[in-house]
Amino acid sequence: MEEALSSDIMLLSQTNASILDGGGKRIRPLLTLLSAGASGVACEDTERLAAAAELLHNATLLHDDVVDGAATRRGRPTVMSILNAPASVLVGDFWLARAVELILDTTAHTFQYIRIFSKTLDDLAVGEMLQLEKTDACDTTFDDYIRIIYCKTASLFEAAARCGALSAGAPEDWVEAVAAYARNVGIAFQIKDDILDYEGGDIGKPAGQDLAERKVTLPLLAALETADEDGRKAIRAKLAAGGAEDEIIAFVRSRDGITRAQKTLEDYIEKACAALKTLPDSPDRQHLCELAQYLTIRKQ
């Protein structure tokens, strides 16, 4: 990643180093590496693709910070707050361009990798626009929600794992197995983030931030299922009007919305681990299952 981001522009070089130093969980490159190891033999292309997945992810975060007006990310000031919004967009573009270069440097299946990552970029844009549409209307359904989190989160998880397996020379059914695993893990990962928004976990933003932005996520959807039609309309009206975040959080907790959302998360984790049964037993396959299980208990 450091090699891919090298630049003779001092401001850009310092900004890139600061972002890299900020770390993050780096789950997407981990998925690429583990998927390769679980389905074949990892190679230099695997490393390039793992780095590309993380660069692309951070590029989207740099752009998201501008869309959201975010002052902090992972507990640190954003590029937007240190420099300005145009700088954050430009740095994001740079990271995206360098991710593409890494993909183009692969020695086999390059066209397939480009198509996979291109679909992910399409999904990210579609998911963001659908979320904006639903946020304005405050009428998000469960199907809308799953589509949004697939597009915005799980799609890149799936791409990272799929590319890892392809780079390792895995047969098609094994590639599809790790893709299914990562797709379900990605959905579960975002559900956990949405649960933590109600619990006040360390996710780099204040508790209730999604509600403040009028986003309907699974804990609220699960709680709404227990209310009658008038009750559902009343809660959605409060969300649309704004300023009732504490009241809505109390409603979700009183209706076991968090517990119900956690059960759905666990169902996706179960599907993810089941998908891996197609692969031969190995330490890397076990690590993939352990990673999935970790997502159910993480607090940040």
Protein Blocks (a to p, Z undefined) as FASTA:
>chain_A
ZZmmgcfbfklmmmmmmmmmnnpnolmmmmmmmmmmmnmccdfklmmmmmmmmmmmmmmm
mmmmmmnopabgehiacfklmmmmklmmmmmmmmmmmmmmmmmmpcghklmmmmmmmmmm
mmmmmmmmmmmmmmmnopacfklmmmmmmmmmmmmmmmmmmmmmmmnopafklmmmmmmm
mmmmmmmmmmmmmmmmmnopaehpaehklmmnopacfklmmmmmmpcfklmmmmmmmmmn
goilmmmmmmmmmnommmmmmmmmmmmmmmmmmmmmmpccdfklmmmmmmmmmmmmpcZZ
